[in-house]
């Protein structure tokens, strides 16, 4: 399986604006304000944001990609600090415009000078902003930042939504000025070929491969192949899988649990099919979650489950399916998401440990997961990943399955012949008509002479439907509506 990189966001005509600064200056708060939703986790604790997260917005006809980055120097752990720094520098280096944030309330800080020196070496157009400037006394403070060799920063307050309209206008004017400068440098003939900014990523030329990676928004209008949430306990290899598939270090990977905090969305293409991979924070048992940041991370992870099409539950062979894994699976299944279970790190399996034994243990511990496929892989060795995506494709197809009404009604006749419906309130349960009323997941509505159908018989009906119609990996919902016999359709 070969995966080639996509052109950068800049090549698509959608400019990228990166928000950077030292820890706890309000970058994520500003990011959330500018995109008008709570995407990034915000707390007073320094170093909360680690992986760059992005969102595409449209401001009065101009489309741009906003990126929230980790604080430069925000980690107490040296190894993680180096990784966060590298991720931030990579995001900044790919940007068309940088917004550097200072803390007007806290005043000048030695780290601000280091940030300014770093950004100026990159040579990327920059807007200087002093956040938390929500008092009249802050006016004099803004001038102090000129000691860093920069123009007076624009004063804003992300928390109180002050000055953000001016900031948006400055960003717009700067990007428009860049576009005009490029057009003049190219000349009229070449300028006509410059792609226009759009929410859609335009098709690349025939000689430009489109397989690869691009970070995109969670825009319901964006044409996506499949949204896949990677979930599981900490350190099962979710971020490693994302990086392996993307062929790039998009998410931080470390042995310490809790490395991933925000949900990282990444669009990848395999065999001309698109997948939006949602790398989530590891979810421990509720009794183990005691830090505010971890609680918010778990909440974000559950939101990612709800907006996904397919949930990939990752396990380790040593523990197989734990109580916490079963809880995550039940939540995803109840939410109506398609699912695939994958056991990672099979390279650690001892001799004689059979995969079928692990699969049997999973189904025994959680019988409701019977329709869910169990795959095996080693992200470290790069094995089993193709099989995983094949299972994702099957689950996604089942998730969107549409069944002809005539086939369903013939199937109901066969079900009744196999096992007579029970007698309820001195009358036998009768089915008049069945039709599919929804997809994602498939939902069948049965019109019958009773409002309630015994659980054991409805489960029998579901088994019969699954035996006839391939729905591996997708929930199947059966709805029953009462209709008098003279209303039979």
N, C-alpha and C positions, 0 to 999 in steps of 0.2 A: 504494500500500500504506500504510494508516494503522495505526499502533500506538499504543494508549492505555495509560496507566500502570495498574498494578494498585494496589489499596489497599496501604498500607504493611504491614510485618510486624506492627506493633502492632495494626492493624485485624483481623488474622486471629486474634487471641487468643494468638499465640505471642510471649512477651516477648523482647526483644532486650537482650543484655548485652554492652557494648563494653569491651574491655581496652585501656587507654591508658597512656602514660607516656613518659618521655624514652628515647633510644636505649640499648640494651644493658642494660636492667634485668631482662630475662627474660620479656618479654610473650609471645613465641612459645613459649618453653619451657612457660610456665604454660598457654597455650592448648592445646598438644599434650597436656599432662597432663590437663586438664579434659575433653577430648574422647576421651581414651584412644587416640590414634593420632598418628602423625607426619604432620601435615598441613602445618604451617608450617615453612619452612626456618629452622634455628637455627644460628648461628655467633657467635663472639665479636666479629666485625666489626660496628661500629655501622651502622645504616641498612639492614639486610638486607631487612626487610619494607617494602614500599612500598604495594601495593594492599591494601585491607582484604579479608580472607578470612573466610568464615563457615562454621559447622557447627552443625547442630541436634542437641541431645543430650536424653536423657530421664533425669532423676534421680528414681528412685522415684515415677514417675507424673507428675512435672512436666516439661513440654517447654519448652525455651528455646533461643534462637538465640544462640550465642556468636560474637563478632566480634573478630578480631585486627587491630589497626591499625598503621600505620607510626609510628615514633618521631617525636615532635614535635621538629623541629630535627635530624633524623638524617642529612641529606644534605649532603655537601660542595658539591655543585652547587646554586647558588642557585635556578635555574629548577625543578629537580626538587624542591628543598626546599619551594618554594611549592606545587607540585602535591600532594606528599605531605601537606603540612599541610592543604590544602583537602579532600583525600579523607578524612583522619582526622576533621576537624571535621564533615564531612557524616555520616560513620558514627556519630560520637558524638551528633550532634544528633538522629538517628533512634532512639537507644537509649532503653529504658525504665530502664536501670540502667547505671552506669559503674563499672568497677573500675579504680582508679588504682594503678599499680605504682611503688614506689620501690625503691632498691637499699640494703638494710640494711647490706651489707658496705662499700659505698662511702660511706655516710652522706649528709648533706644536700648538695644541689647547687643552684646558682642556677637551673638549668632546672626543678627541682622546684617552686620558688616560682612560676615562670611557668605551669607546668602546673596547679597548684592554682588560681591566679587565673583561668585560662581556664575550667576546669571549673566553678568556683563561679559564674561569670557565666552559664553555660548553664542553671543551675537544675535539673539532672537529678539524681535521687537517686544518691549515690555511696558506694562502699565503698573505704576506704583500705587498701592492702596493702603491706607491706614484704617484698620477696622476698630470697632469699639469707640469711635469718635462721636459719642452721642451727648456730649455736654459742651457748653460754650467755652469752658476752660481748655478744651482740647485743641482750639485753634492754634495756640502758641506751640503746643506739643508737635503739631504737624511740621512746623518749620524746622524743628530739631533734626528731623530725618534727613534734611538736606546736607547734614554733616557727612553723610555716607557718599556724597558726590552725585546725588540724584536730584531731580526736580521735586518740588513739594508734592507729597502724595495726595491722592483724592481721599477725603475723609468720608467714611461710611459707618453704619452700624447694621451689621447683618441681623443681629438679634432683634433689633427694633425696626428693621426694614427702612432705614434712613439712608438716603443717598444712592440707593441701588438703581434708580432710574437713570441718574447721571452716569453711573458706572456702565450700565448697558449701552448708553449712547456713546460713550467713549470707546467701548469695545467695537461697536458697529462702525464708527467713523474710522477707527484704525484698520479694521479688516477691509473696509471699502477702499481706503487709501492704498492698501497693499494690492488689492485687485486692480485698481486703476494703474498703479505703477507697473505691474506685470504686463498689463495690456499694452501700455506705451512702449515697454521694452521689447515686447514681441513683435509689435507692428500690427497693422489691421488684419493681415491675412492669418497670422498665427493666433491672434486674439480670438478670432471666430471659432477656433478649435478648442478654446478653453472651456471645460465643462462648467455648467451653471450649478450653483449650490442647490441641493435638493435633499428631501428626506430619503429619497431612493438612492441606492448606490448604483450608478450607471453601469451598463455592460462595458467590459473592457474590450479593446480591439482584439481581432482574431489572434494576433501574435503576442498578446499579453495574457498570461494564465490567470484565471480567476480563482483557482484553488488556494486556500490558505486561511489567514486569520485577520479579522478586523473587529474592533470593539465597537458595538452599536447600541442604540437605545432600546428600551423596552417599549417601543411604539407599536400599538396594535395594528397600525396600518402598514408596518414594514413587512414585506413578503418573506416569511421565514419557513424553512422546511420543518423544523421541529425544535421545540424548547425542551431541553433536557436538564433537570436539576440533579446534581451530584450530591447525595446526602449520605450520612452515616456518622459513626462515632469519630472522635478525634484520631488523627494519625492512621487512618485506613488507606490513605493514598489519593484522596480526591484531587488535591492541587497537583500532585505528581501526574495524575492521569490527564488533567487539563493541559499541563505543560508538555506532556509527551505528544498528545494529539495535535496541539498547536505548534509543536516544534519551536517553542520559545518559552522563556521563563516569565510567564504572565502572572503567576501567583507565587507568593513566597512559600517555600517548603522548608520545614524545620522539624526536628524530632520532638520539640516541645509542643504539647497540646495547646490549642487556642491561637495558632499562628494566623489562620484566616479568620477575619472578623466580619468584614463587609462581604456581600455577595458580588462576585466578579463575573460579569457577563462577557462571553467571548463567542464570536461567530466563526465557525470553522466549516470548511467544505471538504467532503470526502466523496469521491466518485460522482461529482456534480450535484451532490445533495447537501443542503445547508442544515446545520445544527447550531442552535444557540445554547452553549453550555453554561450553566449557572453553577459556579463553584461556591459551595456554602460552607459555613462554619461547622465544625464538628459538634454534634449534639450529645451531651451527656445526660444522665438521669437528672430529673428536676432537683432531687435532693443534693446533687453535687454542684449545681449551678448556683453560685452565691455572689458572684461579682456582677456589678451593673452592666459592664460592657459585654459579659458573656450572655446575660439575659437578653440584651438587645440583639446580639449576634444570633442567638437561637430564634428569636422572633423574626429576624430578617430571613433566616433559613426557611422557616415555615411559610413566610410570604412567597419565597421562591418556589416552594412546593406547589402552592396554590396557583401560581401563574405559569407553571410548566405544563407540558403535554405528557412527558414521560419522566418518571422518577427513577433514577438509577441508585439503588441502595447498595452501598459497598460494604463488604464484610472482610474479616480476616479469618484464615483457616483455623487458627488456634482456638478461637472462641466461637466460631461459626455464628449462629443467630442468637444474640443475647436478648434479654428482656427489653433493653432500650431499643435494639434494632427492630424487634417485633412491634414496639410501640410506634416507632417512626413509620413502619410499613402500614400499620393499621390506619394511622392518620392520613397517609397518602392515598390509601385505598378508599377510605371514607370520603375523602375530598374528590373522588372520582378521577384520579390521575392514573394513567397507564404506568406499568412498572416493570423493571428488570432488576433482578438481583445478580450481583457479580461478586465473586470471592477473589480478592486480590492477594498478592504475595504467595501464589501457589508454589513459587520457587522455594519456599520455606517448609513445604510439606515433607514430613519424614517418610522414609521408604515404607511402603505398605499401606499408607493412608490413601484410601480410594476416594475419588471425587464423588462417586455415586453415594458413598456413605454420608458425606457432608450434605449432599443434596437431599438425601432421605431424612437426615436430622432436621433440616430446615422445614421441610413439609410436615414433619411430625410435630414440631414445636408450634407451628403456625399453619394449621390446615387451610385457613382462608386464602393462603397464598398459593394454593394448588394451581391456578391458571397462570402463575407468574413463572417465567423461565429463569433458570439459575445457570449462569455462565462462570467461567474461571479464566483468570488472566494473571499476568505478572507485568505490572507497569515497568518495573526495573529492567526486565529482559525484553519488554515490548511484545510479549506473546498474548494471544487471546483478545486483543483489542478489536481486530476485524470481526471476530465472532460476537463481541459485545455490541458493536454497531449494527450488525445484522439482526440481533435480537431487538435492539431499539427500533429498527425499521418495522419489524413485525408487530411490535407493541403499538407503534404509532399508527400503522395501517388498521389494526383492530380498533384503536381508539376512535378512528374516523369512519368505521365500517357503516355502510348503508345496506340494509337488507330489504329485498322486495317484499311487499305486503303479501303477495300470493304465496311466496315461499314460507312466510311466517304462519299463515293460516293453515297450509298443508302440514307444517310441523306441529301445530297445536292438535290437529286431528290425530297425528301419530302419537303424541304424548298421551292423549286421552285413551287411545287404544292400549298403550303400554300399561297404564295405571289409571283406573277410574278415579275421577275427582272425589273428594270426601263429601259426606252428607253434612250440611250445616243448617241447623234450625229446621230439621225435618224436610229439608229440600237439598237435592244434590247440586253441587257447584257446577255451573254451566258456563262455558266460554262461547260468546257470540262472535267475537271479532278481535283481531290483534293487529297492531300497526306500530311501526317504529316512529316515535315522536321526537327523538333527539339523537344527536351524536355527541362524542367528546364528553362523557362516554356514551356508548350505545344504550338507548333507553327504549324499552318496549312497553306499550300500554295495552292492557287486556281489558276488554269490555265484557263483563260477566254479570251474573245475577246476585252477586254478593260483594260488599265493599271490602271485606277482609278475607284473605286466603291463608289457610294454615301455613306456618313457616316451613314445616317439613315438605309440604307439597310444592310451595314456591321454590324451595331449594332443588327439589326433584326436577321441576320445570327448567330451572337454570342449567342443571347438569345436562338435560336433554338438548337444550339450545346449543350449549358449548360442544357437545358431541357432534352436532351436525354442522355448525357454523364456526369457522376458525376465529377465535377471539382471544388467543393467547396474549397474556400480559395486560389486558384491558378489563376494567370492571364492567359488569352487565347489570343494569338496573331494570327491575320489573315493577311496573305500576299497574294497579288494578282499580277499575272504575265500575261502579254499579250501573247497570242499564236494564230496564224491564224488557221482558221477552218480546213484547209487541213493538219495541223500538229497534229490534234487531236490524242491523244494516246488511 
